[in-house]
Amino acid sequence: MPLIYDDKTFDGTNFAEQVVRGTEYNNCIFNKCDFTNSEFALCKFIDCKFEDCNLSMMKWGRSTLNNLVFKRCKLLGINFSLCEDFLFTVRFESCVLDYSSFMSKKMPKTYFIKSSLKEVTFTQAILTGSVFDESDLSGTVFSATDLSSVNFVTAFNYIIDPELNTMKKAIFSAHGLEGLLYKYNLKVV
């Protein structure tokens, strides 16, 4: 198996339960692939697209994720905090990221579009300028997180404590204000 893949399309490939180490993927497309419970350690994914894939419980141990796009993917319980910080850039469109963790990740200008982020952890993350567009944030934890200039206008079901997070110039809709006042046990009508 080669250690470097350039411009390759993986269509319906089953990576489930596999352990892959030190492999590099450049400008690759993963379409309808299964990565369930797989481990990709010390790998590099650069300019890759994942479409209609199941990556649930995948382990990315010290792997580089640079300019990755996930569309209609299932990414349950992934600990993204174990990925390399350098060049970490991802985008999610119509994905399920429930129970995942981005703890301490520096990920400014990240897009979460029409995605489910239930019970996700963003503790100590840097999300400046990110966008949560039509995304469900039920039970998601924001603590000691930099949310400066983050757009929450169409996000829903979030509870964020402004006293525990940096929120300068963050954008919310009037309907979302209840999620900022939750700890005060106020009734917003």
N, C-alpha and C positions, 0 to 999 in steps of 0.2 A: 504494500500500500504506500503510495507516494506521500511525502511529508508536506508537499505544497500543492494546493489546487488553485488554478487561476481560471476565471471565467467558466466555471463548471456549473451545470444545472443538476441538482439531485432531485429526482422526481419519484416520490413515494418510497424513498429509502428508509429502511428500518434501522435506526441507531439505538433502539430501546435496550437498556441494561448494558450497553457497551461502554468500555473505557478506552478513551482516545487521548494520547499525550503528545504534546509538541507539534501538532499539525497546524498548518497555516492555510486559511481559506481567503482568497482575494477575489472580490467581485463575483461571488458565487450566489446562486439562487437555490433555496431549499423550498420545494413545493410539496405539500402534503406528506412531509416526513414525520416520523415518530422518534422523538428523543427521550421518551419517558424513562426516568430514573437512570439516564446515561451520565457519564462523567467525561467532560472535556477539559483536561487539566493542562495548563501552560500552553494553550492553543491561541492562535490569533485569527480573529474574524474581522476582516477589513472590507468595507463597502459591500456587505452582503444583505440579501433580502430573504426573509422567512415568510412564506405565505401558506395559510391553512395548515400549520404544523402544530403538533402536540409536544411541548417542551416541559411538561409538568415534572416537577422535582428534579430537573436537570441540574447538574453541578458544573459550574464554570471555573473551578479552582484556579485562581491566578491567571485566568485567560484575559486577553485583550479583546474588547468589543468596541470597535472603532467604526462609527457611521453605519449602524445596523438599523434596518427597518423591519418591523414585525407587523404583518397584516393578518387579521382573523386567526390569530394564534392563541393557543391555550398555554399559559405560563404559570401554572399553579405552584405555589410554595418554593419559588426560586430565590436563593439568597444572592442577589446581585452585589452585595457588599464584599463578596469574596473575589470579584473580578478586579483586574488591575485598574487603578484610578487613571493612569495616564491615557489620554485620548478616549476616555469612556464617553461615547455618544450613541444614543439609542432613540428610536421613535416607535410609538405604538399606535396602531389604528385598528379599532374594532377587536381588541384583544381582551382576554380574561387573565388578569394578573393577581387574582385573589391570593391572600396569605403569603405574598412575596415580601422581600426586604431590600430596601435601598439604603440601609443604615450607613451613615457617614459618607455617602456617595456625593461627589461633585458632579452635578449634571445640569448645568445651566441651559436654558432654552430647549428643554426637552418637551416634546409634544406627546400628550396622552389624549387620543381622539376616540370618542365613542367607545371607551373601554371600561371594564369593571375592575376596580381597585379595592375590593372589600378586604378589610383587615390588613392592609399593606402598611409597612413600617417605613417612615421617612425620617426617623430620629437622627438629628445632627447632619442632615443632608443639606446640600446647597442646590436650590432649585430656581435661582434667580431667572426671571424672564420666561419661565416655563408656562405651558398652557394645558389646562385640564378642560377639554372641550366635550361637553355632553358625557362626562364620565361619572360613574358612581363611586363615591368615596366613603361608603358605609363602614364605620369602625376603623378607618385609616388613622394612623398615629402620626401627628406632626408635633415634634417636641425638639426644641433647640434647633429648629430648621430655618434656613434662610429662604423666606418666601417673597423676597422683594420683587416687585413688578410681576408677580405670578398672576395669570388670568384664570379666575374661578367663575367667570360670569355664567357659564352654562353648566358648570359642575353641580352635583347635588349630593345630599346626604352626608355632608362633611361636618365635623365638629373640630374647630381650631381655636386654641387659646392664644389670643393676641399677646398675652403677657409672657408666654413661653417661647414665642417665635418672632423672628424679625420679619415684619410685614410691610415695610415702607413701600408705598405705591402699588400694593397688591390690589387687584380689581375684583369686585364682587357685585352681584346683582342685589337688588333690594330683597328679593325672595331668599337669598342666601345668608342674610344677616343673622338669622336665628342660630345658625351654626357657629357664629362668632360669640354669641351671647349665652350659649348653652350653660356654662358653668355658673351663671348668675341666677338660674332657675326663673327666668323671666318668661312671660307669655307674650309672644309677638303675634298681633292680629292684623 
